[in-house]
Amino acid sequence: MDDNQSWSWPDSLDALIAAPDHHKLLMENDQVRVLNTLIRPGETTPVHTHRWPGALYVLSWGDFVRRDGDGNVMADTREGDNQAGPPTIVWLDALPPHSLENVGDTDIHIISVEVKD
């Protein structure tokens, strides 16, 4: 999503609004937004979006299933070699509506630095 006009999802789906129990704002300015994301084992986030791409600093990692807004599986870390493993940093593009279910036995704890357009 290169500019604000290409983002077609409502602000109500923003991670901080739609999934506030799992996303906390640490800092925001005109260039970046920094989020603390914590998803405990067995928890599933409500459907939400991430408008901007960003660097994710993985503090702790667990298996998860990411589903699109219609419930279709987008990613399942139990399939293939998808283990990030802490500490590591990964890049993630903007994400359309999705949910994330922690199907592992450890917290998923990530600090993300979203880079605004």
DRENDO-1510 file (C-alpha; in Angstrom, 1 decimal, always signed):
<recs>
REC; n; res; u; v; w
REC; 1; MET; +0.0; +0.0; +0.0 .
REC; 2; ASP; +2.0; +3.0; -1.3 .
REC; 3; ASP; -0.3; +5.8; -0.3 .
REC; 4; ASN; -3.4; +6.6; +1.8 .
REC; 5; GLN; -5.7; +6.5; -1.2 .
REC; 6; SER; -4.8; +2.8; -1.9 .
REC; 7; TRP; -5.8; +1.7; +1.7 .
REC; 8; SER; -9.4; +0.6; +1.4 .
REC; 9; TRP; -10.1; -0.7; +4.9 .
REC; 10; PRO; -11.8; +1.4; +7.5 .
REC; 11; ASP; -9.9; +3.0; +10.4 .
REC; 12; SER; -12.1; +0.9; +12.8 .
REC; 13; LEU; -10.1; -2.2; +11.7 .
REC; 14; ASP; -6.8; -0.6; +12.8 .
REC; 15; ALA; -4.9; -2.9; +15.3 .
REC; 16; LEU; -5.2; -0.4; +18.1 .
REC; 17; ILE; -8.9; +0.0; +17.7 .
REC; 18; ALA; -10.1; -3.5; +16.7 .
REC; 19; ALA; -7.6; -5.5; +18.8 .
REC; 20; PRO; -6.7; -3.3; +21.8 .
REC; 21; ASP; -6.2; -6.2; +24.2 .
REC; 22; HIS; -3.2; -7.4; +22.0 .
REC; 23; HIS; -1.7; -4.1; +20.7 .
REC; 24; LYS; -0.5; -1.2; +22.8 .
REC; 25; LEU; +0.9; +2.1; +21.4 .
REC; 26; LEU; +4.4; +2.8; +22.7 .
REC; 27; MET; +5.1; +5.9; +20.5 .
REC; 28; GLU; +3.9; +7.6; +17.4 .
REC; 29; ASN; +4.9; +10.6; +15.3 .
REC; 30; ASP; +4.5; +11.6; +11.6 .
REC; 31; GLN; +7.1; +9.0; +10.4 .
REC; 32; VAL; +6.6; +5.9; +12.6 .
REC; 33; ARG; +4.2; +4.1; +15.0 .
REC; 34; VAL; +5.7; +1.7; +17.5 .
REC; 35; LEU; +3.4; -1.1; +18.9 .
REC; 36; ASN; +3.8; -3.6; +21.6 .
REC; 37; THR; +2.0; -6.8; +20.6 .
REC; 38; LEU; +1.4; -9.6; +23.0 .
REC; 39; ILE; -0.7; -12.7; +22.2 .
REC; 40; ARG; -0.7; -15.4; +24.9 .
REC; 41; PRO; -1.1; -19.1; +24.2 .
REC; 42; GLY; -4.6; -20.0; +23.2 .
REC; 43; GLU; -5.6; -16.4; +22.4 .
REC; 44; THR; -6.9; -15.2; +19.0 .
REC; 45; THR; -6.9; -11.5; +18.1 .
REC; 46; PRO; -10.0; -10.0; +16.6 .
REC; 47; VAL; -9.8; -9.2; +12.9 .
REC; 48; HIS; -7.7; -6.1; +12.4 .
REC; 49; THR; -5.3; -4.5; +10.0 .
REC; 50; HIS; -1.8; -3.0; +9.9 .
REC; 51; ARG; -1.9; -0.1; +7.5 .
REC; 52; TRP; +1.9; +0.4; +7.3 .
REC; 53; PRO; +4.8; -2.0; +6.7 .
REC; 54; GLY; +7.3; -2.4; +9.5 .
REC; 55; ALA; +10.2; -4.0; +11.2 .
REC; 56; LEU; +9.2; -6.5; +13.9 .
REC; 57; TYR; +11.5; -7.2; +16.8 .
REC; 58; VAL; +10.6; -10.6; +18.1 .
REC; 59; LEU; +11.0; -10.9; +21.9 .
REC; 60; SER; +9.2; -14.3; +22.1 .
REC; 61; TRP; +7.8; -16.6; +19.5 .
REC; 62; GLY; +5.2; -19.3; +19.3 .
REC; 63; ASP; +3.3; -21.2; +16.6 .
REC; 64; PHE; +0.4; -19.2; +15.1 .
REC; 65; VAL; -2.2; -19.4; +12.4 .
REC; 66; ARG; -3.0; -16.1; +10.6 .
REC; 67; ARG; -6.4; -16.0; +8.9 .
REC; 68; ASP; -7.8; -13.4; +6.5 .
REC; 69; GLY; -11.0; -11.5; +7.3 .
REC; 70; ASP; -13.1; -14.3; +5.9 .
REC; 71; GLY; -11.4; -17.0; +8.1 .
REC; 72; ASN; -9.2; -18.5; +5.3 .
REC; 73; VAL; -5.7; -19.6; +6.5 .
REC; 74; MET; -3.0; -17.2; +5.2 .
REC; 75; ALA; -0.1; -18.7; +7.2 .
REC; 76; ASP; +0.4; -21.6; +9.6 .
REC; 77; THR; +3.9; -21.7; +11.2 .
REC; 78; ARG; +3.5; -25.4; +12.0 .
REC; 79; GLU; +3.8; -26.0; +8.3 .
REC; 80; GLY; +7.2; -25.6; +6.7 .
REC; 81; ASP; +10.2; -23.8; +8.1 .
REC; 82; ASN; +8.7; -20.5; +9.4 .
REC; 83; GLN; +10.2; -20.2; +12.8 .
REC; 84; ALA; +11.6; -16.7; +13.4 .
REC; 85; GLY; +12.9; -17.5; +16.9 .
REC; 86; PRO; +13.9; -14.7; +19.3 .
REC; 87; PRO; +15.7; -12.5; +19.3 .
REC; 88; THR; +15.3; -11.6; +15.6 .
REC; 89; ILE; +14.0; -8.8; +13.4 .
REC; 90; VAL; +11.8; -9.4; +10.4 .
REC; 91; TRP; +10.2; -7.1; +7.9 .
REC; 92; LEU; +6.4; -7.4; +7.3 .
REC; 93; ASP; +4.4; -5.6; +4.6 .
REC; 94; ALA; +1.1; -3.9; +5.5 .
REC; 95; LEU; -1.5; -6.4; +6.3 .
REC; 96; PRO; -5.2; -6.4; +5.2 .
REC; 97; PRO; -7.9; -7.7; +7.6 .
REC; 98; HIS; -6.6; -10.7; +9.5 .
REC; 99; SER; -6.7; -12.5; +12.8 .
REC; 100; LEU; -3.9; -14.3; +14.6 .
REC; 101; GLU; -4.3; -17.3; +16.8 .
REC; 102; ASN; -1.5; -18.4; +19.1 .
REC; 103; VAL; -1.6; -22.2; +18.8 .
REC; 104; GLY; +1.7; -22.6; +20.6 .
REC; 105; ASP; +2.6; -22.9; +24.2 .
REC; 106; THR; +4.6; -19.6; +24.6 .
REC; 107; ASP; +3.7; -16.0; +24.3 .
REC; 108; ILE; +4.1; -14.2; +21.0 .
REC; 109; HIS; +5.6; -10.9; +22.0 .
REC; 110; ILE; +6.7; -8.4; +19.3 .
REC; 111; ILE; +7.7; -4.8; +19.2 .
REC; 112; SER; +6.8; -3.4; +15.7 .
REC; 113; VAL; +8.0; -0.2; +14.2 .
REC; 114; GLU; +5.6; +0.7; +11.4 .
REC; 115; VAL; +6.9; +3.0; +8.8 .
REC; 116; LYS; +4.3; +5.5; +7.7 .
REC; 117; ASP; +4.0; +6.7; +4.1 .
</recs>
